[in-house]
Amino acid sequence: MTLIAPPSSLNMLTMVTGGSSPSMIFLQYMSTIGPVTVTGQVDTKYQLTDVITHNANYTVWMFHIKPGLKWSDGTNVTANDILATFGPNFAFNTTYDFAGLHTEVKNEYAANSSTAVYVLNAPDAQWPQKIKGDYFTTVMPASLINQYGAAAANFGTTKSVGPFYLENYSAGQFQAKMVRNPYFNSTGLPEPIICEIDINFVDSLSQTAAYLQSGQTDFAFLEYSNANATLNANHYIKLYAEKGLGITDIQYNDTAYPYNMTAFRQGLAYAVNQSQIVKQAFAGFGLTAYSGEGAVSPVATNYYNPNIANYSFSPTTALSLFSQAGIKKGSDGHLQYPNGTDVTLNLWADTDNTADPQAASVVQSDLQSLGFIVNLQTTTAANIVADYGANTQGLRSSMILATTNVAYFGEPYIDTLPGWDVYFLPTVPASHWLWPASADAMYNGNVTAYDSTADPTADRQALFNIEALNAQYLPSLVVAYPDKLFAVNTQYWTNFPSGELIYYSYNWNVTALVNIAPAGTSTATTSSVPVTTGTTATSTGTQITTSPVTGTTATSVTSATSSGTSSNTNLLIGAGIVIVIIVIAAAALATRRRR
């Protein structure tokens, strides 16, 4: 597994955005609620809890750990691990609690060794979603937190509950080794056939193509421009293009003139040739966002609202909308403000992702062809974040084009959040999400409606309303939903899934990962062992619902069973130990700006 740069930390609270850290963290740890696939289904196998319950008004939440779940050293996972993770010494430390969730907690305690209880100050139907792993943090060992606190880098030999753990790693080393957690199947989860992953770190995503082409790599993310050449160079390579799982958008301050005018923002939507962006910046690997300006990809079938404002590439319509905003073409051929001043727009793009400057050049060309003066500046994402905070060169009044390789579409709670909590590059949020104020009030009303219930029908309607508002008022302009692009080498390894996600966000599809096996060998397979449901503990004076729920639906969170679980083997293959060398290049940009 070759990742971009050595990990800054294997602690989600202190890791630097992007790079290798998230990929390694999610190989080692689980969440209270597992990752959500693009269709909106929770991967319940990859979570600590088998049941989550609440009282009638959502003020008491109880998290029940899967029976028999163990850390990689053989010790039991207990309620104290959840309480330590989501407590004042770690995630709810005020320095790191970006969402302010500690203010919601009145009391937390262990009802027994396997049940963590949170008593909230006010009802919150989305509490499990807010503390889930791929949004906030995975659950860490209480022993680590008690010894090192919230700032722990978690290097050395780690204590893992996921399929692999890190062995004897020091900060800054360019090689690492992850070995199989012998207790990963402690609750019937399929044990990986792979028993060791050797990791090395490279400086750039562009370096992965050479590894794939030469056959030295078994699994690698690819730059879009390298995809076809890599396929042609090695017939063992199989390309995966997981459709529309990224988001490329133009971000701006929609209270700053001229972006504070809805007609101007809608004019931009018609002015940009999104098909050209997909073709030129992403080599055709992506979707346009003309029908997805609600900031949810059309591939998220469960939670994508098709009945929202749709756009197209139409320079004529764009000019008409700009005219409504008081911006018309002058005698010099440039578009001008009402006072006769030529309109100059500043556009920034990060160089961390090679597709972004290419996409920005398309935007620059399209807007200039209409009569705008457009200054394009490119620099690193880190510089943009720092300059935005300091408002260098008036950056807060400029446009910023950025690509974020997230796969949260179909996870409704995260899709309700403002972009700066999910996919925005700058780190300074505004006091509102939509503009004008009346639109922001409607948005906040739907967020409140969403947070007040876990009824899936009501939540879906609130999310659809938010998408419709986003599409109409365009708090940012989505210009593409790029694919998540990677390739596998089938010369030495087989059992790669067909037609399903292997890797989404920074989470692995564990069922797919654990079944990768050496090519050309016969393996004995067995079904995974069903997990028995633990006893639900109740506290005195607390009313608990009889039907366990997840954070998004009123149905129980099921454990991993033989139904729907791929077969696996615990046998060593061939003459000895099976070792896989997987090369993965993590996307240059990570998920949330909070990092």
C-alpha positions in Angstrom: 0.0 0.0 0.0 1.7 3.2 -1.1 0.3 6.3 0.3 1.0 10.0 -0.2 3.5 11.2 2.4 4.1 9.5 5.8 1.1 9.8 8.2 1.0 13.0 10.2 -0.9 11.2 12.9 -3.1 8.1 13.3 -5.5 10.1 15.4 -8.4 11.7 13.6 -8.4 14.7 15.9 -4.8 15.7 15.0 -4.2 14.4 11.5 -3.5 16.8 8.7 -6.1 17.0 5.9 -5.3 14.6 3.1 -2.4 12.2 2.8 -2.0 8.7 4.2 -3.5 9.1 7.7 -7.2 8.4 7.0 -6.6 5.3 4.9 -4.4 3.8 7.7 -6.8 4.8 10.5 -9.8 3.1 8.9 -7.8 -0.2 8.5 -7.3 -0.2 12.3 -10.5 1.2 13.9 -14.2 0.9 13.9 -17.0 3.4 14.5 -20.1 3.3 16.7 -21.8 3.4 13.4 -20.1 2.0 10.4 -19.4 3.7 7.1 -22.3 4.5 4.8 -22.2 3.4 1.2 -23.2 5.6 -1.7 -26.7 4.1 -1.7 -27.2 5.1 1.9 -26.8 1.7 3.5 -24.8 1.4 6.8 -21.9 -1.1 6.6 -22.9 -2.7 10.0 -20.1 -5.2 9.9 -17.5 -2.5 10.4 -18.8 -0.9 13.6 -18.4 -1.6 17.3 -22.1 -1.6 18.1 -24.7 -4.2 17.3 -27.6 -2.3 18.8 -28.2 1.4 19.5 -31.2 2.3 21.5 -32.8 5.6 22.8 -35.6 6.8 25.0 -38.9 8.2 23.7 -37.7 11.8 23.2 -34.1 11.2 22.1 -32.4 12.5 25.2 -30.9 9.2 26.3 -28.8 7.1 23.9 -27.3 3.7 24.7 -24.6 2.1 22.6 -24.3 -1.7 23.0 -20.9 -3.2 21.9 -20.9 -6.4 19.9 -20.5 -9.4 22.2 -17.0 -10.8 22.2 -15.4 -7.9 20.4 -11.6 -7.7 21.2 -8.7 -5.4 20.6 -5.7 -6.9 18.7 -3.9 -7.6 22.0 -6.8 -9.9 23.1 -8.4 -7.5 25.6 -12.1 -6.9 25.4 -13.6 -3.7 23.8 -15.7 -2.1 26.6 -18.0 0.8 27.2 -15.1 2.7 28.6 -13.5 2.8 25.2 -16.6 4.6 23.8 -16.8 6.9 26.8 -13.1 7.8 26.7 -13.3 8.5 23.0 -16.4 10.6 23.2 -15.5 12.3 26.4 -13.7 15.4 27.7 -10.2 13.9 27.4 -10.5 13.2 23.7 -13.1 14.0 21.1 -15.1 16.3 23.5 -12.0 18.2 24.5 -12.9 21.8 23.7 -9.7 22.2 21.6 -10.8 19.4 19.2 -14.6 19.4 19.4 -15.2 21.3 16.1 -18.9 20.5 16.2 -19.4 21.6 19.8 -21.0 18.2 20.7 -19.7 18.3 24.2 -22.3 21.1 25.0 -25.1 18.6 24.3 -24.0 16.1 26.9 -25.5 16.3 30.4 -24.0 13.0 31.6 -22.3 9.9 30.3 -21.7 6.6 32.1 -21.3 2.9 31.6 -24.5 0.9 32.4 -22.4 -2.2 32.3 -19.1 -3.2 30.7 -20.6 -3.3 27.2 -23.1 -0.5 27.3 -22.2 3.2 27.1 -25.0 5.7 28.0 -25.2 9.4 27.0 -27.8 11.6 28.6 -28.3 14.8 26.6 -29.4 18.3 27.6 -32.0 18.4 24.8 -33.5 15.9 22.3 -31.2 15.0 19.4 -32.4 12.3 17.1 -29.2 12.4 15.1 -26.7 11.9 18.0 -25.3 8.6 16.7 -24.7 10.1 13.3 -22.9 13.1 14.8 -20.3 10.9 16.6 -19.8 8.3 13.9 -16.4 7.5 12.7 -16.1 8.9 9.2 -17.5 12.3 10.4 -15.9 12.8 13.8 -13.6 10.0 14.9 -13.3 6.3 15.2 -13.4 4.7 18.6 -9.9 4.6 20.2 -8.7 2.4 23.0 -9.3 4.0 26.5 -5.8 2.9 27.5 -4.3 5.0 24.8 -6.4 8.0 25.6 -5.7 7.8 29.4 -2.0 7.6 28.8 -1.5 10.2 26.0 -4.6 12.3 25.9 -6.2 13.9 22.8 -3.0 14.8 21.1 -1.7 11.2 20.8 -0.1 10.5 17.4 -0.7 6.8 17.9 2.5 5.5 16.3 4.7 2.6 17.4 2.7 -0.7 17.5 -0.9 0.2 17.7 -3.8 -1.5 19.4 -6.4 -2.2 16.8 -10.0 -3.5 16.5 -10.0 -3.4 12.7 -8.6 -6.0 10.3 -5.0 -4.8 10.6 -2.8 -3.0 13.0 0.4 -1.0 12.6 3.6 -2.6 13.7 6.7 -0.7 15.1 6.3 2.5 13.1 8.1 5.8 13.9 7.1 9.2 12.8 8.5 10.2 9.4 9.5 6.8 8.2 8.9 6.1 4.6 8.0 2.4 5.1 5.4 0.8 7.4 4.0 -2.6 8.0 0.5 -3.5 8.9 -0.3 -7.1 10.1 -3.5 -9.0 10.5 -5.4 -8.5 13.7 -5.8 -12.1 15.1 -9.0 -11.1 16.9 -10.7 -9.4 14.1 -13.0 -12.4 13.7 -13.9 -12.3 17.4 -17.5 -11.7 16.6 -17.8 -13.7 13.4 -16.3 -11.1 11.0 -14.5 -12.7 8.2 -10.7 -12.8 8.7 -8.7 -11.3 5.9 -6.9 -13.8 3.6 -4.1 -11.1 3.3 -1.9 -11.4 6.4 0.4 -8.5 5.9 0.4 -5.1 4.1 3.7 -3.5 3.3 3.4 0.3 3.0 5.7 2.8 1.5 5.0 6.5 1.0 5.6 8.6 -2.1 5.4 12.3 -2.8 2.8 12.5 -5.6 -0.2 10.8 -7.0 1.4 11.0 -10.4 4.0 8.3 -9.3 1.4 5.5 -9.0 1.0 5.0 -12.8 4.6 3.8 -13.2 4.1 1.2 -10.5 0.9 -0.1 -12.1 2.4 -0.1 -15.6 5.4 -2.1 -14.4 3.3 -4.6 -12.4 4.9 -3.6 -9.1 1.6 -2.4 -7.7 -1.5 -4.4 -6.9 -3.9 -1.6 -6.0 -3.4 2.1 -6.7 -5.4 5.3 -7.1 -4.7 7.0 -10.4 -4.5 10.5 -11.8 -7.3 10.8 -14.4 -4.8 11.7 -17.1 -2.8 8.5 -16.5 -5.7 6.0 -16.7 -5.8 5.1 -20.4 -2.0 4.8 -20.6 -1.9 2.5 -17.6 -4.6 0.3 -19.0 -2.7 0.0 -22.3 0.6 -0.7 -20.7 -0.4 -3.7 -18.7 -3.2 -6.1 -19.6 -3.4 -7.4 -16.0 -4.7 -4.0 -14.9 -8.4 -3.6 -14.1 -9.7 -0.1 -13.8 -12.4 0.9 -11.3 -14.2 4.2 -11.7 -16.6 4.5 -8.8 -19.0 6.9 -10.4 -19.6 10.4 -9.2 -18.2 10.0 -5.7 -16.2 13.3 -5.6 -17.3 16.9 -5.8 -15.7 19.8 -7.6 -17.2 23.1 -6.8 -16.6 26.9 -7.1 -16.8 28.4 -3.6 -17.5 32.1 -2.9 -18.8 34.4 -0.2 -22.4 34.9 -1.2 -22.7 38.0 0.8 -20.0 39.8 -1.1 -20.9 41.7 -4.2 -21.6 40.6 -6.9 -22.0 37.0 -5.5 -24.7 38.2 -3.1 -27.1 38.4 -6.1 -29.0 35.1 -6.8 -29.3 36.0 -10.5 -25.5 36.4 -10.7 -24.8 33.0 -9.1 -27.4 31.4 -11.4 -25.7 33.1 -14.3 -22.4 31.5 -13.4 -24.2 28.1 -13.4 -25.2 28.6 -17.0 -21.9 30.2 -18.0 -19.6 27.2 -17.2 -19.3 24.3 -19.6 -19.3 21.4 -17.2 -19.0 18.8 -19.9 -15.7 20.4 -20.9 -14.5 20.2 -17.3 -15.3 16.5 -17.1 -13.6 15.9 -20.4 -10.5 18.1 -19.9 -9.8 17.9 -16.2 -11.1 14.4 -15.4 -10.5 12.7 -18.7 -14.2 11.8 -19.0 -14.3 10.1 -15.5 -17.1 12.0 -13.9 -20.6 13.5 -14.1 -21.7 17.0 -14.8 -23.6 18.7 -12.0 -26.3 20.5 -14.0 -29.0 18.3 -12.4 -27.1 18.0 -9.1 -26.7 21.5 -7.8 -28.3 20.4 -4.6 -24.8 19.2 -3.7 -25.8 15.6 -3.7 -24.5 13.4 -6.5 -27.1 11.8 -8.8 -25.6 8.4 -8.0 -26.8 8.7 -4.4 -30.1 7.1 -5.5 -31.7 6.9 -2.0 -31.2 10.6 -1.2 -30.8 12.4 -4.4 -33.7 14.8 -5.2 -34.3 14.9 -9.0 -37.0 17.5 -8.7 -34.7 20.5 -8.2 -33.6 23.4 -10.4 -31.7 22.1 -13.4 -29.1 24.0 -15.4 -27.3 23.6 -18.7 -24.5 25.3 -20.5 -26.1 28.3 -22.0 -24.1 31.5 -22.5 -27.2 33.3 -23.7 -29.1 32.5 -20.6 -26.1 33.4 -18.5 -25.9 36.9 -20.1 -29.6 37.5 -19.5 -29.2 36.6 -15.8 -26.1 38.9 -15.5 -28.1 41.6 -17.1 -30.9 41.1 -14.4 -28.1 41.6 -11.8 -27.1 44.9 -13.4 -24.1 43.6 -15.2 -24.1 44.4 -19.0 -21.5 44.5 -21.8 -19.9 47.8 -22.3 -18.4 49.5 -25.4 -15.0 47.9 -24.7 -16.5 44.4 -25.0 -16.2 43.7 -21.3 -19.1 43.1 -18.9 -19.5 46.1 -16.6 -21.0 47.0 -13.3 -23.8 49.7 -13.4 -21.2 52.4 -12.8 -19.3 51.4 -16.0 -16.4 49.6 -14.2 -15.3 46.4 -15.9 -16.0 43.3 -13.8 -12.8 41.6 -12.7 -13.2 38.2 -11.1 -10.5 36.5 -9.2 -10.4 32.7 -9.3 -8.1 30.4 -7.2 -7.4 26.7 -7.6 -5.2 24.4 -5.6 -2.2 22.6 -7.2 -2.5 19.6 -4.8 -5.0 18.0 -7.3 -3.8 18.4 -10.9 -7.4 18.3 -12.1 -8.3 21.6 -10.3 -6.1 24.0 -12.3 -7.3 22.3 -15.5 -10.9 22.7 -14.4 -10.3 26.3 -13.3 -8.8 27.1 -16.8 -12.0 26.0 -18.4 -14.0 28.3 -16.0 -11.6 31.2 -16.8 -12.0 30.6 -20.5 -15.8 30.4 -20.4 -16.2 33.5 -18.3 -13.7 35.5 -20.3 -15.6 34.6 -23.5 -18.7 36.3 -22.1 -16.7 39.5 -21.3 -15.5 39.1 -17.7 -11.9 39.8 -16.8 -10.8 36.7 -14.9 -7.5 36.4 -13.0 -6.5 32.8 -12.3 -4.1 32.1 -9.4 -2.9 28.6 -8.5 -1.1 27.6 -5.3 -1.2 24.8 -2.7 -4.4 24.0 -0.7 -2.5 24.8 2.5 -1.7 28.3 1.1 -5.3 28.9 0.1 -6.5 27.9 3.5 -4.0 30.2 5.2 -4.5 33.1 2.8 -8.3 32.8 3.2 -8.0 33.1 7.0 -5.9 36.2 6.6 -7.9 37.5 3.6 -4.7 37.8 1.6 -5.3 39.6 -1.8 -9.0 39.8 -0.9 -9.3 36.0 -1.1 -12.5 35.9 0.8 -14.2 37.9 -1.9 -12.8 35.6 -4.7 -13.9 32.3 -6.2 -12.1 29.1 -5.2 -12.3 25.9 -7.2 -11.6 22.7 -5.3 -12.1 19.0 -5.6 -12.9 16.9 -2.6 -12.9 13.1 -2.8 -15.7 12.4 -0.5 -18.3 9.7 -0.7 -20.9 11.0 1.7 -23.6 11.3 -0.9 -26.4 9.1 0.4 -25.5 9.8 4.1 -28.4 12.2 4.9 -27.1 13.8 8.0 -23.8 14.9 6.4 -25.7 16.0 3.3 -27.7 18.5 5.4 -24.6 20.3 6.6 -23.1 23.5 5.2 -20.3 22.9 2.6 -17.6 24.2 4.9 -18.2 21.3 7.3 -18.0 18.7 4.4 -16.3 19.7 1.2 -15.2 23.4 1.4 -11.5 24.1 1.2 -11.2 27.3 3.3 -11.4 27.0 7.0 -13.5 30.1 7.8 -17.3 29.5 7.7 -19.8 32.3 7.3 -22.6 33.0 9.7 -25.1 31.5 7.3 -25.2 28.9 4.5 -27.7 30.4 2.1 -28.3 34.0 1.0 -30.6 36.0 1.1 -31.5 35.7 4.8 -35.0 34.4 3.9 -33.5 31.4 2.1 -31.1 30.8 5.1 -34.1 30.8 7.4 -35.8 28.1 5.3 -32.6 26.1 5.3 -32.2 26.3 9.1 -35.9 25.3 9.5 -35.3 22.1 7.5 -32.1 21.3 9.5 -34.1 21.6 12.7 -36.8 19.4 11.3 -34.2 16.8 10.3 -32.5 16.8 13.7 -35.8 16.4 15.5 -36.7 13.0 14.3 -35.1 9.7 13.2 -38.1 8.9 11.0 -36.6 8.0 7.6 -39.5 9.5 5.6 -39.4 12.8 7.4 -35.6 13.0 7.3 -35.7 12.3 3.5 -38.2 15.0 2.9 -36.1 17.5 4.9 -33.0 16.6 3.0 -34.9 16.9 -0.3 -36.0 20.4 0.7 -32.4 21.4 1.5 -31.3 20.1 -1.9 -33.9 22.2 -3.6 -32.8 25.3 -1.7 -29.2 24.6 -2.5 -30.0 24.2 -6.2 -32.0 27.4 -6.3 -29.8 29.7 -4.3 -26.4 28.1 -5.1 -24.3 28.7 -1.9 -21.6 27.1 -4.0 -21.5 26.1 -7.6 -20.9 22.4 -8.2 -19.2 22.0 -11.6 -18.6 18.2 -11.6 -18.9 15.0 -9.6 -15.7 13.2 -10.5 -15.3 9.5 -10.2 -13.1 7.9 -7.6 -10.5 6.3 -9.9 -8.2 3.4 -9.0 -6.8 0.2 -10.6 -6.0 -3.3 -9.4 -3.4 -5.8 -10.7 -5.0 -9.2 -11.4 -1.7 -10.9 -12.1 -1.1 -12.0 -8.6 -4.4 -11.3 -6.8 -8.0 -12.2 -7.4 -11.5 -12.0 -5.8 -11.7 -8.2 -6.4 -15.4 -7.4 -6.4 -17.4 -6.6 -9.5 -20.0 -3.8 -9.4 -19.6 -2.7 -5.8 -17.5 -0.3 -3.9 -14.1 -1.4 -2.6 -13.2 1.9 -1.0 -15.4 4.9 -0.2 -14.4 8.1 1.5 -11.5 6.8 3.6 -13.3 3.7 4.6 -12.7 0.3 3.2 -15.5 -2.1 2.1 -14.3 -4.7 4.6 -16.2 -7.5 2.9 -14.4 -6.8 -0.3 -11.0 -6.3 1.3 -10.9 -9.5 3.3 -11.7 -11.7 0.4 -8.8 -10.6 -1.9 -6.8 -13.8 -2.4 -3.7 -15.0 -4.3 -4.5 -15.7 -8.0 -4.3 -19.3 -9.2 -4.7 -20.9 -5.8 -7.6 -22.9 -4.4 -8.9 -21.8 -1.1 -11.2 -23.4 1.4 -14.1 -21.1 2.3 -16.5 -21.0 5.1 -19.5 -18.8 6.0 -19.0 -16.2 8.7 -20.5 -17.1 12.1 -23.7 -15.2 13.0 -23.3 -12.8 15.8 -25.7 -13.1 18.8 -27.4 -10.0 20.0 -26.3 -8.7 23.4 -28.6 -8.0 26.3 -30.0 -4.5 26.3 -29.3 -2.7 29.6 -31.6 -0.1 30.9 -31.1 2.6 33.5 -33.5 3.3 36.3 -36.1 5.9 35.4 -35.2 5.9 31.7 -37.7 4.8 29.1 -36.0 2.8 26.3 -37.6 2.0 23.1 -38.3 -1.7 22.4 -37.1 -1.4 18.8 -33.3 -0.7 18.4 -32.5 2.0 16.0 -29.7 3.4 14.0 -29.1 7.1 13.8 -31.1 7.4 10.6 -33.8 4.8 10.6 -36.2 3.1 13.0 -34.9 -0.3 12.2 -32.4 -2.4 14.1 -28.7 -2.3 13.3 -28.0 -5.9 12.2 -24.8 -7.8 13.0 -22.7 -9.6 10.4 -24.3 -12.9 9.6 -23.8 -15.5 7.0 -26.6 -13.9 5.0 -25.1 -11.3 2.7 -21.5 -11.8 3.9 -18.9 -13.0 1.5 -17.1 -16.3 2.1 -13.7 -16.3 3.7 -10.8 -18.5 4.7 -8.6 -18.6 7.7 -6.1 -20.9 5.9 -2.6 -19.8 5.0 -2.2 -20.1 1.3 0.6 -22.0 -0.5 3.9 -22.8 1.3 3.7 -20.2 4.0 2.5 -16.7 4.8 0.5 -14.8 2.3 1.8 -11.3 1.9 0.2 -8.7 -0.3 1.9 -5.6 -1.5 -0.8 -3.1 -2.3 -0.1 0.3 -3.6 -2.7 2.9 -3.0 -2.3 6.6 -3.6 -4.7 8.6 -1.5 -6.4 11.6 -3.1 -4.6 14.8 -2.8 -7.5 16.5 -1.0 -9.3 15.0 1.9 -12.7 15.4 3.2 -13.6 18.1 5.7 -12.1 21.5 6.0 -12.1 21.1 9.8 -8.9 19.1 9.6 
